[in-house]
């Protein structure tokens, strides 16, 4: 409830500011005011009906896909427009004040000139649309391959791990899209495939056929998963059962010994939603001290609680790399680690930007990725 209240307050405030900046001046036609107000309010509040439609199955899957795509696009559009308007007004005000100080003012450059302001609003709206179309294109592209090479004298045989994170499968995702992803992963010739959480973003009954397609992962030492906050939201125990049945066992305070390489792959529940259920000693109980231990944890924040004596590497996701600029700053502030390779407490941490997207199927400044982790003998 507090989150919903915060969202409503922010959406209402941003709606009011956007409407005032776009049409809150001069002689603007009534029809134009109504149209702009509807677009802005639908954009800022549109994610709420999407949530309710999905939660209560109010529309069939095809219609839901169309409605959610439109409303999420509108959300991204009004957000980008809001940012552009704020930046424009700040820079315009500062620029005009400098002109006043130097005695070079001009009515054509005055922020109070309604004719110029109207043109600036039109340009801003067009630019916001172009940015959203570009971000939609970026969000639809195949993930890039992010490669990390790590060597250790603990590793007795080279091993290639392919990591997929934050796929966000839901009812409007096609089976062909999942098949193509599986084929792409198999083309990388993985020895092990790991899924580091938020693979589903819907109730299991809606995404079970999509998980079934993942049985086709081709990795000689298996595929493994861990829970994310979205698995938690959609009943983690149902999710664990479904992943296990489809040949991608969910490591819940447990692990798998890859004896040929002396590597132990462990997994824990999501740090942000079930931290009280994490038991690191139980997780590594079946491993040996001389094993090279890799921990799968959806949230990278767990790294701050780990010791080099216990784990050598952590693979995480959750952040989406910020997904949509300028959210990078907020996401990095909240998670400490945004994307890519870090060394923390002597432990190698890799944070994937993920494959899917949360909310609008868009990415800006944070391309989707699939990680290839090459573990090599020293």
C-alpha positions in Angstrom: 0.0 0.0 0.0 2.8 2.6 0.8 4.3 1.9 -2.7 0.9 2.4 -4.4 0.4 5.6 -2.5 3.8 6.9 -3.5 3.2 6.0 -7.1 -0.2 7.8 -7.1 1.3 10.9 -5.6 4.2 11.0 -8.1 1.9 10.2 -11.0 -0.5 13.0 -10.0 2.2 15.5 -9.5 3.9 14.7 -12.8 0.6 14.8 -14.7 -0.2 18.2 -13.3 3.3 19.6 -14.1 3.2 18.2 -17.6 -0.3 19.5 -18.4 0.5 22.9 -17.1 3.7 23.2 -19.1 2.0 21.9 -22.3 -1.3 23.7 -22.3 -1.5 25.8 -19.1 -1.0 29.2 -20.9 -2.6 31.4 -23.5 -5.5 30.6 -25.7 -5.4 26.9 -26.3 -8.5 25.2 -27.8 -10.7 23.3 -25.4 -10.5 20.1 -27.6 -6.7 20.3 -27.6 -6.6 20.7 -23.8 -8.9 17.7 -23.3 -6.8 15.5 -25.8 -3.5 16.4 -24.2 -4.8 15.9 -20.7 -6.2 12.4 -21.5 -2.9 11.3 -23.1 -0.8 12.6 -20.1 -3.1 11.2 -17.4 -3.4 7.8 -19.2 0.4 7.7 -19.6 1.2 8.4 -16.0 -1.5 6.2 -14.6 -1.7 3.5 -17.3 0.4 0.9 -15.5 -2.3 0.5 -12.9 -5.0 -0.9 -15.2 -2.4 -3.1 -16.8 -1.6 -4.6 -13.4 -5.3 -5.2 -12.6 -6.1 -6.6 -16.0 -3.3 -9.2 -15.6 -4.0 -9.9 -12.0 -7.7 -10.6 -12.5 -7.5 -12.0 -16.1 -10.0 -9.3 -17.3 -8.9 -9.7 -21.0 -7.7 -12.5 -23.2 -4.0 -12.8 -23.7 -3.9 -11.3 -27.2 -6.0 -8.2 -26.2 -3.9 -7.9 -23.0 -0.8 -7.8 -25.1 -2.0 -4.9 -27.2 -3.4 -2.9 -24.3 -0.3 -3.3 -22.1 2.0 -2.4 -25.0 0.0 0.8 -25.8 -0.3 1.9 -22.2 3.4 1.1 -21.4 4.5 3.0 -24.5 2.4 6.0 -23.3 4.0 5.8 -19.9 7.5 5.9 -21.5 6.4 8.8 -23.8 5.1 11.0 -21.0 8.1 10.2 -18.8 10.6 11.2 -21.6 8.5 14.3 -22.4 8.5 15.3 -18.7 12.3 15.0 -18.5 12.8 16.9 -21.8 10.4 19.7 -20.6 12.1 20.0 -17.3 15.6 20.2 -18.8 14.4 22.6 -21.5 12.8 25.0 -19.0 15.8 25.0 -16.7 18.3 25.6 -19.4 16.1 28.1 -21.1 15.7 30.1 -17.9 19.4 30.1 -17.1 20.3 31.1 -20.7 17.8 34.0 -20.7 19.1 35.2 -17.3 22.6 35.3 -18.8 21.3 37.3 -21.7 19.6 39.8 -19.4 22.8 40.2 -17.5 24.7 41.0 -20.7 22.0 43.2 -22.0 21.2 41.0 -25.1 17.6 40.0 -24.3 15.1 39.4 -27.1 11.4 38.7 -27.0 11.9 35.8 -29.4 14.1 34.1 -26.8 11.9 35.0 -23.8 10.5 31.9 -21.9 7.2 33.8 -21.6 6.8 34.1 -25.4 3.8 31.8 -25.9 4.3 31.4 -29.6 7.9 30.2 -29.2 6.8 28.1 -26.2 4.1 26.3 -28.3 6.7 25.5 -31.0 9.1 24.2 -28.3 6.4 21.9 -26.9 5.7 20.5 -30.3 9.4 19.9 -30.9 9.6 18.3 -27.4 6.7 15.9 -28.1 8.2 14.8 -31.5 11.6 14.3 -29.9 10.0 12.2 -27.1 8.2 10.1 -29.6 11.4 9.5 -31.6 13.3 8.5 -28.5 10.5 6.0 -27.5 10.5 4.5 -31.0 14.3 4.1 -30.8 14.1 2.6 -27.3 11.4 0.1 -28.5 13.7 -0.9 -31.4 16.6 -1.4 -28.9 14.3 -3.4 -26.6 13.4 -5.7 -29.5 16.9 -6.5 -30.6 18.7 -9.8 -29.8 20.9 -9.5 -26.7 24.6 -8.7 -27.1 27.1 -11.3 -25.7 29.0 -10.0 -22.7 32.1 -12.1 -22.2 34.1 -12.5 -19.0 37.3 -14.6 -18.7 38.4 -15.7 -15.3 41.2 -18.1 -14.4 42.0 -19.9 -11.1 44.3 -22.6 -9.9 41.2 -24.2 -8.3 39.7 -24.9 -11.7 40.9 -28.2 -13.2 39.2 -28.0 -16.6 37.9 -25.1 -18.7 34.2 -24.5 -18.3 31.8 -22.2 -20.2 28.8 -20.8 -18.3 26.1 -19.0 -20.2 24.0 -16.8 -18.0 20.5 -15.6 -18.7 18.8 -13.1 -16.4 15.5 -11.1 -16.2 13.7 -12.6 -19.1 10.3 -11.5 -17.7 8.2 -14.1 -19.5 4.5 -13.3 -19.4 1.3 -14.3 -21.2 1.9 -12.1 -24.3 5.3 -13.5 -25.1 5.4 -15.9 -28.0 6.8 -19.4 -27.9 8.8 -18.6 -31.0 10.6 -15.9 -29.1 11.7 -18.3 -26.4 12.7 -20.9 -29.0 14.9 -18.3 -30.8 16.5 -17.4 -27.4 17.2 -21.1 -26.7 18.7 -21.6 -30.1 20.9 -18.5 -29.6 22.1 -19.8 -26.3 22.8 -23.3 -27.7 24.8 -21.7 -30.5 27.2 -20.4 -27.9 28.1 -24.0 -27.0 27.7 -23.7 -23.2 28.9 -26.3 -20.8 26.4 -25.0 -18.2 23.4 -22.7 -18.5 22.3 -20.6 -15.5 19.2 -18.5 -15.1 19.6 -15.8 -12.4 16.1 -14.9 -11.6 13.0 -12.9 -12.9 12.6 -15.4 -15.7 8.9 -15.3 -15.3 6.6 -12.3 -14.7 3.2 -13.9 -14.6 1.3 -16.7 -13.0 2.6 -20.2 -13.8 -0.5 -21.3 -15.7 0.2 -18.6 -18.2 3.9 -19.1 -18.7 4.3 -22.9 -18.3 4.3 -23.5 -22.1 7.1 -21.0 -22.4 9.2 -22.8 -19.8 8.6 -26.0 -21.6 10.6 -24.6 -24.6 13.6 -24.3 -22.3 13.9 -28.0 -22.1 15.8 -27.7 -25.3 18.9 -26.1 -23.7 21.9 -28.1 -24.7 24.5 -28.1 -22.0 26.4 -31.2 -21.0 26.5 -30.3 -17.3 22.9 -29.1 -17.1 20.9 -25.9 -16.7 20.1 -24.4 -13.3 18.0 -21.5 -12.0 17.5 -19.3 -8.9 14.5 -17.3 -7.9 14.1 -13.5 -8.4 11.6 -11.1 -6.9 9.1 -11.8 -9.7 9.2 -15.6 -9.0 8.5 -14.6 -5.4 5.5 -12.4 -6.5 4.1 -15.3 -8.6 4.4 -18.0 -5.9 8.0 -19.1 -5.7 7.0 -22.7 -4.7 4.9 -23.1 -7.8 7.7 -21.6 -9.8 10.3 -23.9 -8.3 8.1 -26.9 -9.1 7.7 -25.8 -12.7 11.4 -25.1 -13.2 12.3 -28.4 -11.7 9.8 -30.3 -13.9 11.2 -28.6 -17.0 14.8 -29.7 -16.4 16.1 -26.4 -14.9 16.2 -27.1 -11.2 15.9 -24.1 -9.0 18.8 -24.0 -6.5 17.2 -23.0 -3.2 20.1 -23.0 -0.7 21.7 -25.8 -2.6 24.2 -26.5 -5.4 25.6 -28.8 -8.0 29.1 -30.1 -8.1 30.7 -30.0 -11.6 33.4 -32.6 -10.7 35.2 -32.6 -14.0 36.2 -28.9 -13.5 36.2 -28.9 -9.6 33.5 -26.2 -9.8 30.6 -26.0 -7.4 27.6 -23.9 -8.6 25.3 -22.8 -5.8 22.1 -20.8 -5.6 20.1 -18.9 -3.0 16.7 -17.3 -2.7 16.2 -13.7 -3.8 18.1 -11.4 -1.4 15.5 -8.6 -1.7 12.4 -10.6 -0.9 13.5 -13.7 1.1 16.8 -12.8 2.7 15.6 -14.4 5.9 15.5 -17.8 4.1 19.1 -17.6 2.8 21.4 -20.1 4.5 24.9 -19.9 3.0 26.3 -22.8 5.0 23.5 -25.1 3.8 24.1 -23.8 0.3 27.7 -25.0 0.3 27.2 -28.0 2.5 27.9 -30.5 -0.3 30.9 -28.7 -1.7 34.5 -29.0 -0.7 36.8 -26.3 0.5 39.1 -26.7 -2.5 36.1 -26.2 -5.0 35.9 -23.1 -7.1 32.5 -21.9 -5.8 30.1 -19.9 -8.0 27.0 -18.4 -6.3 23.9 -17.6 -8.3 22.0 -14.7 -6.6 19.4 -12.6 -8.4 20.3 -9.4 -6.4 24.0 -8.4 -6.5 23.6 -6.8 -3.0 24.4 -10.2 -1.4 28.1 -9.7 -2.4 28.6 -7.3 0.5 27.8 -10.1 3.0 30.2 -12.7 1.4 33.8 -13.7 2.1 36.4 -14.8 -0.4 37.0 -17.8 1.8 33.4 -19.0 0.9 32.8 -18.0 -2.7 35.0 -17.2 -5.7 32.4 -15.7 -8.0 28.8 -14.3 -7.9 26.5 -14.1 -10.9 23.6 -11.7 -10.6 21.0 -9.7 -12.5 18.0 -7.7 -11.2 19.2 -4.2 -12.2 18.6 -4.4 -16.0 21.6 -2.1 -16.2 19.2 0.7 -15.5 17.1 -0.3 -18.6 16.1 3.3 -19.5 18.4 6.3 -19.2 18.5 8.3 -16.9 17.2 5.6 -14.5 20.8 4.3 -14.4 21.6 6.7 -11.6 18.7 5.7 -9.4 19.2 1.9 -10.0 22.9 2.1 -9.3 22.2 4.1 -6.1 19.7 1.4 -4.9 21.8 -1.7 -5.9 25.4 -0.4 -5.6 26.4 -2.5 -8.7 24.8 -1.6 -12.0 26.1 -3.9 -14.7 29.3 -5.8 -15.8 32.3 -7.0 -13.9 33.3 -6.0 -10.4 35.7 -7.3 -7.9 34.3 -7.0 -4.3 36.0 -8.4 -1.2 38.3 -10.4 -3.6 35.2 -12.0 -5.3 34.4 -11.7 -9.0 30.9 -10.3 -9.4 29.2 -10.2 -12.8 25.8 -8.3 -13.0 23.9 -9.0 -16.2 21.7 -6.4 -17.8 19.2 -9.1 -18.5 17.3 -10.2 -21.7 13.8 -8.8 -21.1 12.4 -5.6 -19.8 10.2 -4.4 -16.9 7.2 -2.3 -17.9 7.7 -0.8 -21.3 9.5 -3.2 -23.6 12.2 -0.6 -24.2 15.9 -0.1 -23.5 17.8 3.1 -23.7 21.6 3.1 -23.0 21.4 -0.4 -21.5 21.3 -3.0 -24.2 20.1 -6.5 -23.2 22.8 -9.1 -22.7 23.6 -12.7 -22.3 26.8 -13.4 -20.4 29.4 -15.9 -21.4 31.6 -16.7 -18.3 34.7 -18.6 -19.3 36.3 -20.3 -16.3 39.8 -21.4 -17.1 42.6 -23.3 -15.5 45.5 -21.2 -14.5 
